[in-house]
Amino acid sequence: MKVLHIISGGETGGSKNHLLSFVEAMRKKGEESIILCFMEGLLYDEAKKAGLDIRLVKQSKRFDLSIIKRIKGICEKEGIDIINCHGGRANFIGYFLKKVYRAIYVTTIHSDYREDYRGNFYKTLIYSNINRAVLNSFDYYITVSSSFKDMLIKRGFKNKNIYVVYNGINFNEVEQNFSREDIIKKYGLRDSKYHVAMVARFHPVKGHRVFLDGCRTVLDKRNDVSFILVGDGNIRNEMEDYAKNLGIRDHISFVGFQRPDEFLFISDFTVLTSFTESFPLVILESAKYRKTVISTEVGGIPDLIEDGVNGYLIKPGDSGTLADRILRLIDDQALCREMGERLHTKARDCYSIENLADKYIQIYRSLLAKEEKND
């Protein structure tokens, strides 16, 4: 079984981490895969560092189709059986590759393609519609939550061709040598009694404005808490200005794009205010550090977080309830720790990287068997 994963290479968040950890887990199980990307970046560098087989086929521009011939050559040389695309740009290339190279074509749905360009009318009009059109050409679909499978079915995709595989992480890799004092000094964080973090790229779909509104309400009631925003993006400056206008900028640390581990370690719990999500890895990362999560009730998140049991669920845009839940966890540290332990236990038992790799291997083998039967 030879699998080629196609991804743009510009990813810095969930889909990058998902693919690299999953391919490495498959390798440990004796299944080799090739990753192909269109640009150098974090994904390419991290894959190389991990010793994964990654090929760089550069595009001159987003819709450069001259690379199809080179990708076809790689597929023929390596005897690729399955091509698994990740993201709209990869799907676009997969659509044209399918016309010249015979294989089983799969795409993993990491996000709602209608929301990928929220806040940008022209990109939504062009890129989201192109992605929707090319998606129809794929043989099979793997979604990272059952809610995304339901979404595809409602939009006309066939149920029999859709599989669900939840994200997973390695729960054995937990950094134990962090120092609270060192982290505060390293990033210039406010040395407050309590810290609350949100790890998300600065994009309208992530709801940073809602997060900051909730922070404002919390800080009206107590001043011994500070907030950390981990991530970068095109609305970061706008959100920094918004925090200033709310009068809370001194309590908010904008640390840019960083590995989340140090901030998960130092935080009492984490928050996610997205308007739409698939099954975000950052919640699993929080669970790895035994930190509970307050999250919006979107995508596959309710499959992991049980409201009031191992975390809190709120409606998208509800900054008032967000503030209430933040204050509740700060006021009751025993409850906060108990919820974190429960979240850790459930996530470790159900959403490990080993489970993810096993399910992908099972799906790939069943698809190959199905195609052989049809030939």
Secondary structure as UniProt FT lines:
FT   STRAND          3..7
FT   HELIX           14..28
FT   TURN            29..30
FT   STRAND          33..37
FT   HELIX           42..49
FT   TURN            50..51
FT   STRAND          54..56
FT   TURN            62..63
FT   HELIX           67..78
FT   STRAND          82..86
FT   HELIX           88..97
FT   TURN            98..100
FT   STRAND          104..109
FT   TURN            113..119
FT   HELIX           121..123
FT   HELIX           124..128
FT   HELIX           129..135
FT   TURN            136..137
FT   STRAND          140..143
FT   HELIX           146..154
FT   TURN            155..156
FT   HELIX           159..161
FT   STRAND          162..164
FT   TURN            171..172
FT   HELIX           180..187
FT   STRAND          194..199
FT   HELIX           204..206
FT   HELIX           208..221
FT   STRAND          225..230
FT   TURN            234..235
FT   HELIX           236..246
FT   HELIX           249..251
FT   STRAND          252..256
FT   HELIX           261..266
FT   STRAND          269..272
FT   HELIX           281..288
FT   TURN            289..290
FT   STRAND          293..296
FT   TURN            299..300
FT   HELIX           301..303
FT   TURN            308..310
FT   STRAND          311..314
FT   TURN            316..317
FT   HELIX           319..331
FT   HELIX           333..350
FT   HELIX           353..374
//
